[in-house]
Amino acid sequence: MKPRHQRMALIIGGLALLGLVATLVLNAFQSNLVFFFSPTQVAAGEAPRGKSFRIGGMVKEGSLQRQPDGVTLRFVVTDTDKDMTVAYKGILPDLFREGKGVVAQGKLAEDGVFAATEVLAKHDENYMPPEAAKAVSDAHERAASNKAAAEATARTLKP
């Protein structure tokens, strides 16, 4: 082979190798990418079916149910607008409490229950994940606007 052809083959081989590496890296990144959804977004059908994602909000007071085995439990995550039942088998973080912020990672089961593989709790008194804080804030705004609209409708219907 002529030196010119050797250089061309080396360049083409290097570009092919670079393309392969880029494809593998992007594929690994895509498979490890986990999106966050609020219970309202999940109820609206925005969450992916059959793929892992995170759900966050507050653990609803009185919703924690432990099974006799001690490690299987169910609880409800709420953004004050919609509720989502979460099933989890494992040991909960020490800071997990009803009425406190939580983020759970897992998949949505066919029956509509979120099957969590990991549960994360807040780490101090003032912390809530930014996504969960935004979801709760948005739910409060929607509730306030719905209440104002209902009051306006009631005023117009009064004789």
N, C-alpha and C positions, 0 to 999 in steps of 0.2 A: 504494500500500500504506500501511496505517496504521503509525504508529511502533511500535505493539505487535507487529504482524506482522513488521516489519523486525527488531526485536530477537530475536524467536523464530526467524526464519530464520538470523540471525547466530549464535545459540547452537547451533542444530542443525548448521549448517555447521562451526562450531568443534569440536563434539563428534565429527562425522564425520571431520574432519581429524586430530584427536587419536587417534581409533581407528585410522586408517590408519597414522599414524606409529608407534603402539605395535605394530601388527601387523608392520610392516616391521622394526622393531628386534628384536622377539622372534624373528622368522624368521631374521634374520642371526645372532643369538646362538645359536639352535638349530643352524644349519648349521655354525657354527664350534666347537661344543662337542665336545671330544674326551675320551673316558673312558679310564682306565688299567685294565689287566688284567694279572694275573700269568700265567705259562705254565700253572699249575694251573687257573686260572679259564678260560683259553682251551680247555684240554683237556676241561674239564667242560661246554663248550658255552655258557658265560655271555657270551662275546664276540659282538658283532653280526656277522652275515654281510653283506658288501657295503658296510659303513660303516667309515669311518676310526676307529681307536682307537690307543692306545699300549700297548705291552708293555714290561715292564722286568724286570730281574734282573741276573744276572752272566753275562758272556761265558764259556762253557765252555772250559777249557784244551784246546788242540789242535783246536778246531773251526773255526778260520778257514781258509777256502778261497778263494784269489784266482783269478780267471779270467785267461787270457792277455792280455785287453785292459787289465788293471790297475785298472779301476774297477768291475768287476762282482765281487761276492763273496757268500759265504754264511758264516754263523756260527750257533752255537747259543746261545740265551739260556736260562738255567736259574734256577729258584728253589730248587734242590736237591731238589725233589720231582718236577717235570716239566720236560721240555725242549721248546723250540720253535725250529725252524729258521727263520732270517731270511735273506731274499734282499734285497740292496741294490745299487743301481748309483749310484755317486757317490764323492765323496772323503770319507773318514772323518775325524772330528775327530782332532786331534793326540794327545789323551789316550786314545783308544780303545786298549784292550789286552785280551788274554785274561786272564780271572780278575778283571776289574774290572767295576764297575757300568755299565749302559747302559740307555737308554730309546730305543725305536724307535717311530716313528709310521708307520702305513700300514694296509693291509687284509689280511685273511686270504684267501688264494687258494683255489681249489677243491681243490687237491692238499694242503691243510693247511699249506703254507709261508706264512709271514708276509712279504708283499711290502712292504718298508719304503720310504718316500719321504723319511724324515729319520731320522738317527741322532744321538743326543745322548750324550756321555760325561760322566763325573763331572768336577768342576773342581778338586778337591784330594784329598789322600790320605785324608781322613776322610769325604768326602761320598758319600752315596747318596740318591737321591730318596726321600722319605718313603714313597711308595707301594711302591717296590721293597724298601726296608728292611722294611716290614711284611709283604710277601709272602714274603720270605726267612725272616723270624722265624716266620711262621705255618707255613711248610713244615717248619722245624726242629721246631716243637712237634708237628706231625702225625707226623713221622718218629719222634720220641721216644715218643709215645703208642702208635704202631703197634708199636714195638720192645718196649715194656713189656707190651703185650697179648700179643704173640707169646711172650715169656718166661714170662708167667703161664700161658699155654696149655700150653707145653712142660713146666712144672713140674707141672701137674695131670695130664698124660698119662704122666709117669714112674711106673714101678711101685714 
